[in-house]
């Protein structure tokens, strides 16, 4: 697999992850609706820092296990378990309770950072993309940095976009029938992505 095709495949996976409303997206548009667009600047900054740290930690862990087939398989299936749980959770998620939980006060950089380490969806995607794409994108620290750069370039504008459309989207998601349909579609997309990773298997 060439570097170009690997980057394109990585971008497709990231795009799927971003259109599925996880904690980052929901918090971004809810927080923007409650406190205004500018209030999301420190929050999104924290999200970016947290994502960078998580990807670096997991990337180095994956790389240290590169010579251990069992280690790579273990990490791969940990990511698969997280992804499966997120898919199942999408069919039972209560968006209204998540949004109301963000209304207690303004969120800042620290919250944005910590959110990444308590985000099951984030763990699933980071583990899987790191285990799948480090080698195709140059291996070692080069592959890790490439993945970090690509994800940050795409994810930061996505969180900004969720911020700007926060008010209208929050109303749409809180509408009982429409909101339920949206999250079920998202759960189906996650299940589809799980199948893709299952077919690909761990990359050695």
N, C-alpha and C positions, 0 to 999 in steps of 0.2 A: 504494500500500500504506500503510495507516494505521500509526501508531506502535504501537498495541496489537497489531495482527496481526504486525508486525515483531518485537516483543518475544516474542510467543508462538512464532513461527517460530524465533527465536534460541534460546529455551529448549529447544525440541525438539531442535535440533542439538547444543546443549550436553549435553542428557540422553543422546543417542546416544553422544557422545564419552566421557561419564563411565562408561557401563555397559561400554564396551570397555576392557579392562585394559591401559592403557599404562604407561610407566615410573613415573609418579606413583602410580597405584593400586597397582601391584605392590610398589613400594618402601614405600609406606605400610603395607600389611598385613604385608609380610615384616619390616620394621623393628620394627613393633609386636609381632609374635610373638617376635622375638629379644630385644628390650630392654624391652618393656612399653609400655603405652599412653602414659604421660607422656613417653616419649622422643621421641614424634612431634611434640610441641608446637613445638620449634625447627625441626624439619624442615618441617612444614606451614607455619609462619610464613615460612620461606625460599621455599617453593613459591609462596605468595601474593605475596610481594615480587617474585620472578622473573617470575611471570605478569603482574603489573601493569606492570613495566618493559618486558617484551616487547611487550605489547599497546600500550603508549604509543608505543614506538619504531616498531612496524609501522603503528600507526594514523596517526602523523604522516607516515610515509613514503607511505602510501596517499593521505593527504590532499594531500601536496605534489605527487602525480602525478595529482590529480583532473582537471586540464585536459589531461592527456596520455592519450589513449585507448590508445596503445601501452604506456604504463607500467602502466596498470591491467590490461590484457590479460596483460602479462608477469608481474605479481605473481599474478594469478589462476591462471595455468598453473604457476607455481612451486609454489603451494599444492596444485594438483591432482596434480603430480608427487609431492610429499611424501606426499599422501594415498594415491595408488596404490601407492607403495613400502611404506607401512605396511600396506596391505591384503595385499599379496603376502607381506610379512614375517610376518604373522599365521599363515600356513600353514606356516611353517618355524621359528617361534619356539621356543626352549627355555626354558620357564619355570623349570625347576629350576636352570639355570645362572645365570639372572638373580637368583633369590632367594639362591642361595649366594654370589653376588658382593656381596650387601648384608650378609653376616654377618661381615665383617672388622672392623667397629667401628661405634660410634654415629655417626650422621649428624646434622649441625646445620644452622643457617641458611644458611651459605655453600653447602653442598652442595645444599640445596633451591633456592637461587637459580640456581646454575650448571646444575642439571638441566634447567631450562626452556629454556636456550639450546642444549642438546645433545639435545633431544627432538624427533625428526622429526614425531611426531604433533602436538605442541604447535605447531610451526611451521605445519603444514598447516592446522590449525583456526583459528589466530589470523589467518593471512594471508587465509583464505577468509571468515571472519566479518567481518573489518575491511573487506575489499573489497566485501562484500555488504551490510553493514548500517549503515555510517556515515551514508550519505545518508538512508535511510528513518528513522533514529533522530535526525534533527535536523541532520545535517551538521557538518563541522568538529570543533572540540574538544568540542562538546556530544554529538555522535554517538559520539566516541571514549570520553568519560567514561561515557556511558550503557552502552556495551558492557562497559567495564571493571567498572563497578559490578555489572551483571547477572551477569557471569561469576564474579566473586569471591563474590557472595552465594550462588551455586549451587555453585561448585567447592570452597570451603573446607569446608562441611558434608559434601560428598561424600567428601573426603579423611579427614575425621573418621570418617565411616561406615565407610570401608575400614579405618581403624585399629581400630575396635571389633570388626569381624568378621574381623580378620586371621588369627587362628589357624585357624578353621574353613575359611576360603576358601583358605588356603595349602595345607592338606591336600587340598582338592578339586582345586585346580589342579595339584598334584604327582602326582595319580593319573593314570597314563599315558593310559588310554583317555578318561576324562572330561575331563582337561585338554586333550587334543588336540581333542576335539569342541568344547569351549568356545572355544578360540582360533580354530578354523575358522569358528564362527558369528560371532565378532567380526570376522574378516577379511571375511566376507560382508556384514556390516553396514557396514563401511567402504566396501566396493565399492558397496553400495547408495547410500551417502551421496555417493560420487564421481559416480554417475549423476545424482543430484539436482542437484549443483553444475554438472555438465556441461550439463544441460537449462536451468538458470537462466542460465548463462553469466556473464561479468563484468558487474557493475552500474556504469553510468556516471552 
